[in-house]
């Protein structure tokens, strides 16, 4: 009898977990299986898709849906495309303008980039995992959330509080993406240019995450992280030029699409 009860409880727990982040990812009835030189790894597949009947209305429900979408990467996703676009504007370099490439150099330091990469679990599990977003967010981490239906899609938008000098070890921006530029990154980039700054200040605002889910099976179709950073540097030395203030603004968008 105890044996049967344990089996029933185990089955119930498994069904609950799969229902929470459910998305059918089998092809021809088979799970996705990949083989490396050292080990064979199977990506989990759910037993059935779960239809979203009601649009979540409360903050707690929003966060459950948000975390479930992020958990999808860890449990079920085996392919995705990650695109990063950072546009830098309003760069002021003061007396450093005597250097013809000063503005372009600081655009690079402030994170200007436009790139897109495809990730496949079967060919690079480490890079695959490093470029995804981890779940674990709570209602205490955000300032606003909303969900709405658009045809067969559920669009969930979560807004996070502003951050001053975002850290590479803590904070919501750190948990959302590695594509932001903090004080440490600015100083490291300055050093690569044989330059330095007496002080560096970075403020991040408009930090949002937008998730688009298929209401028919609850699978995430895309996840977009966006934020704005403002930089202020004092006593900047650029190669042989020095004692200038530098400011700039960057707007970054990180988009996950083609999620399978």
ZIRA-V191421 format. One record per pair of residues at least 12 apart in sequence whose ideal C-beta (glycine too) atoms are under 8 Angstrom apart, sorted by sequence separation. I is the first residue (numbers start at 0). J is the second residue. D is the distance in whole Angstrom. If there is no record, write none. Layout:
i: [I & I]
j: [J & J]
d: [D & D]
This chain:
i: [30 & 90 & 118 & 144 & 159 & 209 & 210 & 232 & 30 & 31 & 92 & 144 & 159 & 186 & 209 & 210 & 231 & 232 & 30 & 116 & 143 & 144 & 165 & 167 & 185 & 208 & 209 & 231 & 232 & 90 & 143 & 166 & 208 & 230 & 231 & 90 & 141 & 142 & 159 & 165 & 167 & 185 & 208 & 209 & 230 & 141 & 142 & 164 & 167 & 182 & 207 & 229 & 230 & 24 & 87 & 141 & 142 & 164 & 182 & 206 & 207 & 229 & 230 & 25 & 87 & 90 & 140 & 141 & 182 & 206 & 207 & 229 & 230 & 24 & 181 & 205 & 206 & 228 & 23 & 24 & 136 & 180 & 205 & 227 & 228 & 23 & 87 & 204 & 205 & 227 & 22 & 23 & 87 & 203 & 204 & 227 & 228 & 21 & 23 & 85 & 87 & 179 & 203 & 204 & 226 & 227 & 20 & 23 & 85 & 86 & 203 & 204 & 225 & 226 & 21 & 22 & 85 & 202 & 225 & 21 & 22 & 85 & 201 & 202 & 225 & 17 & 21 & 84 & 85 & 201 & 224 & 225 & 17 & 83 & 84 & 201 & 223 & 224 & 45 & 83 & 84 & 141 & 200 & 201 & 223 & 224 & 18 & 43 & 44 & 83 & 140 & 172 & 175 & 199 & 200 & 223 & 14 & 42 & 43 & 82 & 83 & 199 & 200 & 222 & 223 & 42 & 82 & 175 & 199 & 221 & 222 & 42 & 81 & 82 & 172 & 198 & 221 & 42 & 80 & 81 & 136 & 171 & 198 & 221 & 80 & 164 & 165 & 196 & 197 & 198 & 219 & 220 & 222 & 80 & 81 & 163 & 164 & 196 & 197 & 221 & 79 & 80 & 136 & 163 & 164 & 165 & 196 & 197 & 220 & 78 & 79 & 135 & 163 & 196 & 219 & 78 & 162 & 163 & 195 & 196 & 218 & 78 & 133 & 161 & 162 & 194 & 195 & 77 & 78 & 132 & 161 & 194 & 77 & 132 & 161 & 194 & 19 & 33 & 76 & 77 & 132 & 162 & 194 & 161 & 185 & 192 & 193 & 31 & 160 & 178 & 189 & 192 & 20 & 130 & 159 & 179 & 185 & 19 & 20 & 129 & 158 & 159 & 176 & 180 & 22 & 81 & 158 & 159 & 175 & 179 & 196 & 20 & 157 & 180 & 19 & 20 & 24 & 156 & 157 & 24 & 79 & 156 & 157 & 22 & 24 & 156 & 157 & 20 & 155 & 156 & 172 & 20 & 73 & 76 & 154 & 155 & 154 & 155 & 154 & 155 & 73 & 153 & 154 & 72 & 152 & 153 & 72 & 73 & 152 & 153 & 73 & 152 & 153 & 69 & 151 & 152 & 69 & 151 & 165 & 69 & 70 & 151 & 69 & 148 & 67 & 69 & 66 & 110 & 152 & 65 & 66 & 110 & 180 & 66 & 110 & 65 & 109 & 108 & 179 & 178 & 62 & 110 & 62 & 178 & 62 & 109 & 108 & 176 & 42 & 59 & 62 & 65 & 40 & 58 & 108 & 107 & 108 & 62 & 64 & 58 & 61 & 40 & 61 & 108 & 61 & 58 & 60 & 33 & 34 & 68 & 33 & 104 & 31 & 35 & 64 & 31 & 56 & 65 & 132 & 55 & 64 & 54 & 65 & 132 & 54 & 85 & 54 & 61 & 62 & 83 & 61 & 54 & 55 & 51 & 110 & 109 & 109 & 132 & 131 & 104 & 101 & 109 & 111 & 98 & 101 & 110 & 95 & 98 & 105 & 109 & 117 & 106 & 110 & 68 & 93 & 95 & 98 & 105 & 65 & 97 & 68 & 65 & 92 & 95 & 64 & 94 & 71 & 64 & 71 & 94 & 95 & 94 & 67 & 93 & 95 & 68 & 92 & 93 & 93 & 69 & 91 & 92 & 68 & 91 & 90 & 91 & 90 & 91 & 89 & 90 & 89 & 88 & 89 & 87 & 88 & 51 & 87 & 88 & 87 & 88 & 51 & 86 & 50 & 51 & 85 & 86 & 50 & 85 & 50 & 51 & 85 & 48 & 49 & 50 & 84 & 85 & 48 & 49 & 83 & 84 & 48 & 83 & 48 & 82 & 83 & 82 & 83 & 81 & 82 & 81 & 81 & 82 & 80 & 79 & 80 & 79 & 80 & 79 & 78 & 79 & 78 & 79 & 78 & 76 & 77 & 76 & 71 & 23 & 22 & 21 & 22 & 21 & 22 & 20 & 22 & 24]
j: [42 & 102 & 130 & 156 & 171 & 221 & 222 & 244 & 43 & 44 & 105 & 157 & 172 & 199 & 222 & 223 & 244 & 245 & 44 & 130 & 157 & 158 & 179 & 181 & 199 & 222 & 223 & 245 & 246 & 105 & 158 & 181 & 223 & 245 & 246 & 106 & 157 & 158 & 175 & 181 & 183 & 201 & 224 & 225 & 246 & 158 & 159 & 181 & 184 & 199 & 224 & 246 & 247 & 42 & 105 & 159 & 160 & 182 & 200 & 224 & 225 & 247 & 248 & 44 & 106 & 109 & 159 & 160 & 201 & 225 & 226 & 248 & 249 & 44 & 201 & 225 & 226 & 248 & 44 & 45 & 157 & 201 & 226 & 248 & 249 & 45 & 109 & 226 & 227 & 249 & 45 & 46 & 110 & 226 & 227 & 250 & 251 & 45 & 47 & 109 & 111 & 203 & 227 & 228 & 250 & 251 & 45 & 48 & 110 & 111 & 228 & 229 & 250 & 251 & 47 & 48 & 111 & 228 & 251 & 48 & 49 & 112 & 228 & 229 & 252 & 45 & 49 & 112 & 113 & 229 & 252 & 253 & 46 & 112 & 113 & 230 & 252 & 253 & 75 & 113 & 114 & 171 & 230 & 231 & 253 & 254 & 49 & 74 & 75 & 114 & 171 & 203 & 206 & 230 & 231 & 254 & 46 & 74 & 75 & 114 & 115 & 231 & 232 & 254 & 255 & 75 & 115 & 208 & 232 & 254 & 255 & 76 & 115 & 116 & 206 & 232 & 255 & 77 & 115 & 116 & 171 & 206 & 233 & 256 & 116 & 200 & 201 & 232 & 233 & 234 & 255 & 256 & 258 & 117 & 118 & 200 & 201 & 233 & 234 & 258 & 117 & 118 & 174 & 201 & 202 & 203 & 234 & 235 & 258 & 117 & 118 & 174 & 202 & 235 & 258 & 118 & 202 & 203 & 235 & 236 & 258 & 119 & 174 & 202 & 203 & 235 & 236 & 119 & 120 & 174 & 203 & 236 & 120 & 175 & 204 & 237 & 63 & 77 & 120 & 121 & 176 & 206 & 238 & 206 & 230 & 237 & 238 & 77 & 206 & 224 & 235 & 238 & 67 & 177 & 206 & 226 & 232 & 67 & 68 & 177 & 206 & 207 & 224 & 228 & 71 & 130 & 207 & 208 & 224 & 228 & 245 & 70 & 207 & 230 & 70 & 71 & 75 & 207 & 208 & 76 & 131 & 208 & 209 & 75 & 77 & 209 & 210 & 74 & 209 & 210 & 226 & 75 & 128 & 131 & 209 & 210 & 210 & 211 & 211 & 212 & 131 & 211 & 212 & 131 & 211 & 212 & 132 & 133 & 212 & 213 & 134 & 213 & 214 & 131 & 213 & 214 & 132 & 214 & 228 & 133 & 134 & 215 & 134 & 214 & 134 & 136 & 134 & 178 & 220 & 134 & 135 & 179 & 249 & 136 & 180 & 136 & 180 & 180 & 251 & 251 & 136 & 184 & 137 & 253 & 138 & 185 & 185 & 253 & 120 & 138 & 141 & 144 & 120 & 138 & 188 & 188 & 189 & 144 & 146 & 141 & 144 & 124 & 145 & 192 & 146 & 144 & 146 & 120 & 121 & 155 & 121 & 192 & 120 & 124 & 153 & 121 & 146 & 155 & 222 & 146 & 155 & 146 & 157 & 224 & 147 & 178 & 148 & 155 & 157 & 178 & 157 & 153 & 155 & 153 & 228 & 228 & 230 & 255 & 255 & 237 & 237 & 247 & 249 & 237 & 240 & 249 & 235 & 238 & 245 & 249 & 257 & 247 & 251 & 210 & 235 & 237 & 240 & 247 & 208 & 240 & 212 & 210 & 237 & 240 & 210 & 240 & 218 & 212 & 219 & 242 & 243 & 243 & 217 & 243 & 245 & 219 & 243 & 244 & 245 & 222 & 244 & 245 & 222 & 245 & 245 & 246 & 246 & 247 & 246 & 247 & 247 & 247 & 248 & 247 & 248 & 212 & 248 & 249 & 249 & 250 & 214 & 249 & 214 & 215 & 249 & 250 & 215 & 250 & 216 & 217 & 251 & 215 & 216 & 217 & 251 & 252 & 216 & 217 & 251 & 252 & 217 & 252 & 218 & 252 & 253 & 253 & 254 & 253 & 254 & 254 & 255 & 256 & 255 & 255 & 256 & 256 & 257 & 257 & 257 & 258 & 258 & 259 & 259 & 258 & 259 & 259 & 258 & 216 & 216 & 216 & 217 & 217 & 218 & 217 & 219 & 259]
d: [7 & 5 & 6 & 7 & 5 & 8 & 5 & 7 & 7 & 7 & 6 & 5 & 7 & 6 & 7 & 8 & 8 & 4 & 4 & 8 & 7 & 7 & 6 & 5 & 5 & 7 & 5 & 8 & 7 & 5 & 4 & 6 & 7 & 7 & 5 & 6 & 5 & 5 & 7 & 5 & 6 & 7 & 5 & 8 & 6 & 6 & 7 & 7 & 8 & 5 & 7 & 7 & 5 & 7 & 8 & 6 & 5 & 5 & 8 & 8 & 5 & 8 & 7 & 5 & 4 & 7 & 7 & 8 & 6 & 8 & 7 & 5 & 7 & 5 & 6 & 7 & 4 & 7 & 7 & 7 & 8 & 7 & 6 & 7 & 5 & 6 & 5 & 7 & 5 & 7 & 6 & 8 & 7 & 5 & 5 & 5 & 7 & 5 & 6 & 8 & 4 & 7 & 7 & 8 & 8 & 8 & 8 & 4 & 5 & 7 & 5 & 8 & 8 & 6 & 7 & 6 & 6 & 7 & 7 & 6 & 8 & 5 & 6 & 5 & 5 & 5 & 4 & 7 & 8 & 7 & 7 & 7 & 6 & 6 & 5 & 6 & 6 & 4 & 7 & 8 & 8 & 8 & 7 & 8 & 7 & 8 & 6 & 5 & 7 & 5 & 6 & 5 & 7 & 7 & 5 & 5 & 8 & 8 & 6 & 7 & 8 & 8 & 8 & 7 & 7 & 7 & 4 & 6 & 5 & 6 & 4 & 8 & 7 & 8 & 6 & 7 & 6 & 5 & 6 & 6 & 8 & 7 & 5 & 5 & 7 & 6 & 6 & 4 & 5 & 7 & 8 & 8 & 8 & 5 & 6 & 8 & 5 & 7 & 3 & 7 & 8 & 7 & 7 & 8 & 8 & 5 & 6 & 8 & 7 & 7 & 6 & 7 & 5 & 5 & 6 & 7 & 7 & 8 & 7 & 7 & 7 & 5 & 7 & 7 & 5 & 7 & 5 & 7 & 7 & 8 & 6 & 6 & 4 & 6 & 5 & 5 & 8 & 8 & 7 & 7 & 7 & 7 & 6 & 7 & 7 & 7 & 6 & 5 & 7 & 8 & 8 & 7 & 5 & 8 & 4 & 7 & 7 & 6 & 8 & 8 & 7 & 7 & 5 & 6 & 6 & 5 & 5 & 7 & 5 & 6 & 7 & 5 & 7 & 8 & 8 & 5 & 5 & 6 & 5 & 8 & 8 & 7 & 8 & 5 & 7 & 5 & 8 & 6 & 7 & 8 & 6 & 7 & 8 & 8 & 7 & 5 & 8 & 8 & 6 & 7 & 7 & 7 & 8 & 4 & 5 & 5 & 7 & 8 & 7 & 8 & 8 & 7 & 5 & 8 & 6 & 6 & 5 & 5 & 8 & 7 & 5 & 6 & 4 & 7 & 8 & 8 & 4 & 7 & 7 & 8 & 7 & 7 & 7 & 6 & 4 & 6 & 6 & 8 & 7 & 6 & 6 & 8 & 6 & 5 & 5 & 8 & 6 & 5 & 6 & 6 & 7 & 8 & 8 & 5 & 4 & 7 & 7 & 7 & 7 & 8 & 4 & 7 & 7 & 7 & 6 & 5 & 8 & 6 & 8 & 8 & 4 & 6 & 8 & 8 & 8 & 8 & 8 & 6 & 7 & 5 & 6 & 5 & 6 & 7 & 7 & 7 & 5 & 6 & 8 & 5 & 7 & 6 & 8 & 6 & 7 & 7 & 6 & 8 & 8 & 7 & 6 & 5 & 7 & 6 & 8 & 5 & 7 & 7 & 6 & 5 & 8 & 7 & 7 & 5 & 8 & 5 & 6 & 6 & 7 & 6 & 6 & 6 & 8 & 5 & 7 & 7 & 7 & 7 & 6 & 7 & 5 & 4 & 7 & 4 & 7 & 4 & 7 & 5 & 7 & 8 & 8 & 5 & 7 & 7 & 8 & 5 & 7 & 7 & 7 & 4 & 6 & 7 & 5 & 6 & 5 & 7 & 7 & 8 & 5 & 8 & 4 & 7 & 7 & 8 & 5 & 5 & 6 & 7 & 7 & 5 & 4 & 7 & 7 & 7 & 7 & 8 & 3 & 5 & 7 & 5 & 7 & 8 & 8 & 8 & 5 & 7 & 8 & 7 & 5 & 7 & 6 & 7 & 7 & 5 & 5 & 7 & 4 & 6 & 7 & 5 & 8 & 7 & 4 & 6 & 6 & 7 & 8 & 6 & 6 & 7 & 6 & 6 & 4 & 8 & 8 & 7]
